Amino acid sequence: MRILIIEDEPAAARRIQKMTEELLPAAEIVGQLESIAESIAWLSNNNAPDLILLDIHLADGASFEIFQHCEVNTPIIFTTAYDQYALQAFKVNAVDYLLKPIKKEELQAALTKYQQHRMPTVDYKSLARAMQVESQEKRFLIRLGQQIKLVATHELAYAYTESKITFIVTKEGRRYPLDHSLEKLEEMLPSAIFFRINRQFIIGIHAIQEMHAYSKSRVKLILSPTVGFDTIVSTERSPFFKKWLESN
């Protein structure tokens, strides 16, 4: 088996190669590339490998750009730090991926899956186009007196209204007032990650620390960062909330 590794962090690339060689002693590592440009040149001038281990974020941009310049039909196992848009796209397209830091047993499972079942044919160009649209992450402009601050979607833990003002709270616990209404904010946030639990509150999936059954089929949530009042999923929203949890 001929395997190509595309990873811009030298230490991570060495670790992936070492683990791959230990798991597949007969495999040949045909290249260890660091950039989009280098990858395009290699794929254009060499026979296709049997498998590619590809990091999503390379030094010169998103690795999906490779597919705009090269016809790639080789099965790919993507490697990535947590990326909500990428993981959602991968699940939809049945693409295999590994979260960093990569564990040896997870790499072994992915390689075994490839060897035993092979991977489905994926239209990587279509996936790349979808990723380019989805990865345009929302940023919110916050005005604090004369200071202006940008807060990205991935920084948000939850949002709520209080005294007719919308506030967003970051994962670090910082609270900022927002010009948008909660209704508008709900439209702007990705529904796979954020859910409106009642008229007052939108929560992010990663802000949930604990869930407790509450009266009238409701659910009480314990969030991080902590909130100064109860966060309870309303009766009418509870069935949809449970479906949302299952989809994640």
WOWO-V595005 format. One record per backbone hydrogen bond with DSSP energy under -0.5 kcal/mol. NH is the residue of the N-H (numbers start at 1). CO is the residue of the C=O. If there is no record, write none. Layout:
nh->{NH/NH}
co->{CO/CO}
This chain:
nh->{3/3/4/5/6/6/7/7/10/13/14/15/16/17/18/19/20/21/22/23/24/27/28/29/30/30/31/33/39/40/41/42/43/44/45/45/46/50/51/52/53/54/54/55/56/58/58/59/61/63/65/66/67/68/69/69/70/72/73/75/77/78/78/79/80/87/88/89/90/91/92/93/94/94/95/96/98/100/107/108/109/110/111/112/113/114/115/116/117/118/118/124/127/128/129/130/131/132/133/134/135/136/137/140/142/142/144/144/145/147/149/151/153/155/156/157/158/159/160/161/162/165/166/167/168/169/170/171/173/176/178/185/186/187/188/189/193/194/195/197/197/198/202/203/204/205/207/208/208/209/209/210/212/214/217/218/219/220/221/222/223/224/231/232/233/234/238/239/241/242/243/244/245/246/247/248/248}
co->{1/28/51/31/4/53/5/33/8/9/10/11/12/13/14/15/16/17/18/19/20/24/1/27/3/28/3/5/35/36/37/38/39/40/41/42/42/2/2/75/4/52/77/6/79/56/61/34/58/56/62/63/64/65/65/66/66/70/71/50/52/76/96/54/98/83/84/85/86/87/88/89/90/91/90/76/78/80/103/104/105/106/107/108/109/110/111/112/113/113/114/122/123/124/125/126/127/128/129/130/131/133/135/151/140/149/142/147/143/144/142/140/138/152/153/169/169/202/167/200/165/162/178/160/176/158/174/155/170/168/166/181/182/183/184/185/190/190/203/195/201/201/159/195/157/193/204/204/205/207/222/222/220/218/214/215/233/212/231/210/221/207/221/230/219/197/234/235/237/238/239/240/241/242/243/244/245}
